[in-house]
Amino acid sequence: MTSVLDLAPVVPVVVIQDASDAVPLARALVAGGLPAIEVTLRTPVALDAIQAMTDEVPDAVVGAGTVITPEQVNKAVEAGARFLVSPGWTDVLLEAMRASGVPFLPGVSTTSEVVALLERGVREMKFFPAQAAGGTAYLKSLSGPLPQARFCPTGGIGADSAPQYLALPNVGCVGGSWMLPAEAVAARDWARIESLARAAAGLSAGARCR
């Protein structure tokens, strides 16, 4: 099973309000060098958006975010989601994600949650909400006692802070929406989003070369 953390250094976190935006938005992100796309299940059209992106943008690796129930796990996979991301986890949700057959990142924000997942054989996690939960300093502190845990921090991360996260040894990728400003999405300015995606991809490359 391919690791979510190895799909791409930066994963756009997308909230789709209009299903007709799904395909051009995905195309813009892929053209900008960000092929792994997390569509959050926060809107009624999210599953339709995942289906459309998966069907019509073959170079995109589309996943579902804000997954919090086993029912959402099943529906997301049926819609074509190739990975799953949750803001937190329970044993019930964890088992549903494990049984789905696709890669997944359960969310954590404390050391105890990380240890509990390691006990259950899960080594790759979402760190959320990253900035509010301690940011790079917290993750750097975890790398000493828990080097086997790897993270995708998400929440409050922008162009300025993303390279700092990506430079950490226990961070595989970051999630964020800074390349998707609300005014550009509302205006359907796909060229601008492509440009911002390309800049984000460049930031990640620079961080990896340090």
N, C-alpha and C positions, 0 to 999 in steps of 0.2 A: 504494500500500500504506500503510495507516494506521500511524503510528509507535506502538510500544509505549509510548514515553515520554509520549505525549499521550493515552493512554486514561484515566488518572486519576493524581492526584499521589501517592496511596498505594495500593500493590498488596499485599493480604494474601498471605502465603506460607503455603500450607495443606498440612498432612500429614494425609491421610485414612487412618485405621486401619480404619474400618467403613464400607462403601459406603453403608449406610442413612443415614449422617450427611450425605452429600454435598449433597443437595437442600435440607434445612432450613438447613444451614450457609450455602450460597450465598444462599438467600433472606434470611437474617439480615444478611449482609454487604451485599447490594444494598439492602435496606431502610435500612441505616445509611449509605448513600451511597458505598459502595466496590464498584463494579460490576466492576472488573477483578480477576480472581482467578487467582493462580498455584498450580496443584496440582502439588506435587513428585512426581516419579516415584520415590519412595523406598519405596513399599509395594506389595504385590501387587494392591491394589484401585484404584490411582491412575487407571488408564485407564478403568475402569468408572465411577469418580467423575466424571471429565471428561465422559464420555458422558452420564451422568445429569444433571449440571448443565447441559450444553449443551441437552439435550432438554427439560428441565422448568423451567428458569429463563431465559426468553428475554432478560431484561434484563441477565443476567450475560455478561461477556466473559471466557471461561475459557481459560486458557493452561496449558502444561505447563512445569514447572521441573525442574531437575536432569537436563536432557537431555544425555547424554554420548556417544550412538552414533547413527549414521544409522538403525539399526533403530528406536530410540526416537522419532526424528523422524517416521518414517513411521507408526508406530503411534499416536503422539499426534495427528497430523493426521487419521488415519482415525477416531479417537475423537471428533473435533470440536474439538480445540484450535485457538484462533484466534491464538495467539502462542506462541513458544518461548523459553525462557531456559536458558542453560547456565552452569555455574560456571566454566568455562574453555573453551578452544577449540583445535582443530587444523584444518589445512586440509581434512581429510576431513569433519570435523563441520561446518565452516563451509559447505562446498559443499552438504552435505545440507540444512542449514537454509535456504540461499539457494534451493535447488531446490524447497523445500516449498511455496512460494507464500504463506506467512504471515509476518508480521513476526517478527523474532527479535532477541535480545540475547545475543551471546557474552560470556562473562565474562573480565574482566581484573583484574589486581592490580598491574601494573608499567607504567612508562612505555613500555618496549620493546614490550610486548604491545599497548598503545594505538597506537603508531606502526605496528606490523605490520598491525593491522586497518585503519588509515587508508590504508595502501598498497594494501589489497585493496578499497577503496571502502566500508568499513563505518565509519559515523560515530557510531552509537548502540550502547552497550555496557552490560553489567552490571559494576559495580565490587564485587568480592567477594574476601574477606570484608571489608566496608567498615571496620568499626572496627579490626580487627586489621591491616589493610593501610595504615592511616594516617589514616582518617577524613576529616573536613572539611578539615583542614589540607592533606592530600595532594591532595585534589580541587581545592582553591583554588589550590595551586601548579601544577597541570596546566593551569588555565584560561588562564594567560599564554602559554606556548609552544604549546599545543594547543587553541586556542579552538574549533576545528571539531568536537571530540569532545564528545558528550553522554552522560550516565550515569544509570543507575538503581542507586544504591548499596544493597546488601543485606548483612546479616550484622551482628548486634549492635546494630541500630538500634531505639530505643524511642520512647515518646511524648515524652520529654524532648529527644532528639537529632534527631528527624525534622525539626522546623522549621529547625534549623540547616543541615541538608543541603539542604532545599528552597529556602532563601534563596540558594544558590549559583547563579551564572549558567549553569554547565555541568551542572546536575542537573535532569532532567525529571520524575523521580518517585523515590520510595523504595519498597523492599520490606521487609516485616517481618511479624512474627507476634504483636506485643504485644497486638493486639486479639483474640487467640485463646488466652487462658490455658488451660493444660492442664486445670485443674479445671472450667472452664466447658464445655469440649468434652466431657470425660468425663461431666459431669452433664447434657449436652444442654441447657444453659441458653442457648437461642437468644436470649432477650430480653436477657440480659447482653451477649452477643456483638454484638447489634445496637446496644446502647447504646455499647459500646466502639468499634465501627466508626464510629458517628456522631461520637464524640469525635475519632477519628483524622481523619475528613474535615474536621472543624472546625479541627484543628491545621494541616492542609495549606492551608486557605483563609487562615488567619491569616498563614502564612509567605509566601504569594504576595502578600499585600497590603502587605508591608513595603517 
